[in-house]
Amino acid sequence: MYKGFTPSILRESSYSTIRLGMYEPFKNKLGGTDPKHTPMYIKMLAGSLSGMIGSFLANPTDILKVRM
């Protein structure tokens, strides 16, 4: 029952770290430097990009979890 626990923790920690760490740099690069006046589309685009990159990089640990 606990065979896939370690890869699951590795996947979640790497995915969340990448996703949350890349959001602000993407938002700043897209022009959202003022937190009060940043348009919603910039926030959504920055969140989507950081989520895609996080999923792409954390996918090998997800495969490990399923195979274990």
Summary of the structure (lengths in Angstrom):
residues: 68
radius of gyration: 15.1
end to end distance: 9.9
largest distance: 48.3
contacts: 171
relative contact order: 0.22
helix: 78%
strand: 0%
